[in-house]
Amino acid sequence: MQDRNEYKQRVLISEKQIRESVQVMGQRIAADYGEEPLTIIGCLKGSFIFMADLVRAIPRSLHIDFIEVSSYGNDLSSSGNVRIVKDFKHPVQDSHVLIVEDIVDTGLTFDFLFEHIQLKKPASLEIAALLVRSTVDLQKRPVKYHGFTIGEEFVVGYGLDAAGLYRNLDHVAVFEQ
């Protein structure tokens, strides 16, 4: 059995940094939406740890659902094709929707999710991401809430994986094979 820390790593973002950022993000989301109907849709599998901490940091009632899309499969690089593996079920028409993502990198999943959810006629649609790559054009793909901007390194931990492994780390690390 491989120990969860048996890989070459360089901690990029510590557990403490993540915790502090998530708390600030949660307070900002609560202030921005007030008592308006809010549905938070987590993009599985990568967002589940971030989303769990984020929803606990939002001191108000809200609906939670999940969508699972795939462009990686079990590989370390994207296939370039996004497909829905599991769709969300909660009706979002006239509700504010916040998509929760682990990372916005190429924008492929971002674009796909926005188009898919817009068809359901939400009152508004925004995204919260733990990580955003520095190469993302935030004018084209506005990420209203994000924790950290990173470069092009391949990262794991706090929900992010390498071929299905290392999601359970409490920090984000640069993955080196």
C-alpha positions in Angstrom: 0.0 0.0 0.0 1.5 3.3 -1.0 1.6 6.0 1.7 -0.2 9.2 0.6 3.0 11.2 0.9 5.2 8.7 -1.1 5.9 11.0 -4.0 8.3 13.7 -4.7 6.6 16.9 -3.7 7.1 20.6 -3.2 4.3 22.1 -1.1 2.9 25.0 -3.1 0.0 26.0 -0.9 -0.2 24.9 2.8 -3.2 23.6 4.6 -3.2 26.9 6.7 -3.2 29.1 3.6 -6.1 27.1 2.1 -8.1 27.2 5.2 -7.7 31.0 5.5 -8.5 31.6 1.9 -11.7 29.4 2.0 -13.0 31.3 5.1 -12.5 34.7 3.3 -14.2 33.3 0.2 -17.1 31.9 2.1 -17.8 35.2 3.9 -17.6 37.1 0.6 -20.1 34.7 -1.1 -22.5 35.0 1.9 -22.3 38.8 1.7 -22.7 38.9 -2.1 -25.8 36.7 -2.2 -27.5 37.7 1.0 -30.8 35.7 1.3 -31.2 35.2 -2.4 -31.8 31.6 -3.5 -28.4 30.0 -4.0 -27.5 26.6 -5.4 -23.9 25.5 -5.3 -22.9 22.8 -7.8 -19.6 21.0 -7.2 -17.7 19.7 -10.2 -16.6 16.2 -9.2 -14.3 14.7 -8.4 -11.7 17.4 -7.8 -13.9 19.9 -6.0 -15.3 17.7 -3.3 -12.8 18.6 -0.5 -12.8 22.3 -1.4 -16.5 22.4 -1.7 -17.1 20.7 1.7 -14.9 23.3 3.4 -16.4 26.2 1.3 -20.1 25.5 2.1 -19.3 25.2 5.8 -17.7 28.7 5.5 -20.9 30.2 4.1 -23.2 31.0 7.0 -26.5 30.8 5.3 -28.9 28.2 3.8 -28.2 27.0 0.3 -28.8 24.0 -2.0 -26.0 21.7 -2.9 -25.7 19.4 -5.9 -22.9 17.9 -8.0 -22.0 17.4 -11.6 -19.3 15.2 -12.9 -17.6 15.9 -16.2 -14.5 14.2 -17.7 -11.8 15.3 -20.0 -8.9 13.4 -18.4 -10.2 9.9 -17.5 -7.3 8.3 -15.7 -4.6 10.1 -17.7 -2.4 12.9 -16.6 -3.4 15.1 -19.6 -6.7 16.2 -21.0 -8.2 14.5 -24.0 -9.7 17.8 -25.1 -13.3 16.4 -25.1 -15.6 17.2 -22.1 -18.5 14.9 -21.4 -21.0 14.7 -18.6 -20.6 11.6 -16.4 -23.2 12.7 -13.8 -25.6 15.6 -14.2 -26.9 17.7 -11.3 -30.6 17.2 -10.4 -31.6 20.2 -8.3 -33.7 22.7 -10.4 -31.8 25.9 -10.8 -34.2 28.1 -12.8 -34.4 31.6 -11.2 -31.8 30.5 -8.5 -28.3 32.0 -8.3 -25.8 29.2 -9.2 -22.3 29.0 -8.1 -20.1 26.3 -9.7 -17.3 25.1 -7.5 -14.2 23.9 -9.3 -10.8 22.7 -8.0 -8.9 24.4 -10.8 -9.5 26.5 -13.9 -6.8 25.8 -16.3 -7.5 25.4 -20.0 -11.0 26.8 -19.7 -12.5 23.8 -21.5 -14.5 22.5 -18.6 -15.3 26.1 -17.6 -16.9 26.8 -21.0 -18.7 23.5 -21.1 -20.3 24.0 -17.6 -21.3 27.5 -18.3 -23.1 26.6 -21.5 -24.7 23.5 -20.0 -26.0 25.3 -16.9 -27.1 28.5 -18.7 -29.6 26.3 -20.6 -31.4 25.8 -17.2 -32.1 29.5 -16.9 -30.5 30.4 -13.5 -30.9 33.9 -12.1 -27.1 34.2 -12.3 -24.1 31.9 -12.8 -20.7 32.4 -11.3 -17.7 30.2 -10.5 -15.6 29.7 -7.4 -12.3 27.9 -7.9 -9.6 27.1 -5.5 -6.9 27.5 -8.2 -6.7 29.5 -11.4 -3.8 29.2 -13.8 -2.0 32.4 -14.6 -2.6 31.7 -18.3 -6.4 31.9 -18.0 -7.9 35.0 -19.6 -10.1 36.3 -16.8 -11.8 38.7 -19.1 -13.0 35.8 -21.3 -13.6 33.4 -18.3 -14.3 35.5 -15.2 -13.8 33.6 -12.0 -15.6 35.6 -9.4 -14.2 33.8 -6.4 -10.8 32.2 -6.4 -8.2 31.3 -3.8 -4.9 31.2 -5.6 -3.2 31.9 -8.9 -0.7 29.3 -10.0 1.6 28.7 -12.9 1.8 25.7 -15.3 3.0 23.1 -12.8 1.1 19.9 -12.4 -0.5 20.0 -8.9 -2.1 17.4 -6.6 -3.8 17.5 -3.2 -6.8 19.0 -1.6 -9.0 17.2 -4.2 -6.7 17.4 -7.2 -5.3 14.1 -8.4 -2.7 12.4 -10.5 -4.4 9.4 -12.2 -6.8 9.2 -9.2 -4.2 9.5 -6.4 -3.2 12.1 -3.9 -6.7 13.8 -3.6 -6.6 13.3 0.2 -3.5 15.6 0.9 -4.4 18.6 3.1 -2.3 20.9 1.0 -1.6 21.5 -2.7 1.8 20.3 -4.0 3.7 20.3 -7.2 3.6 16.7 -8.5 6.9 15.3 -9.7 6.9 11.7 -11.0 
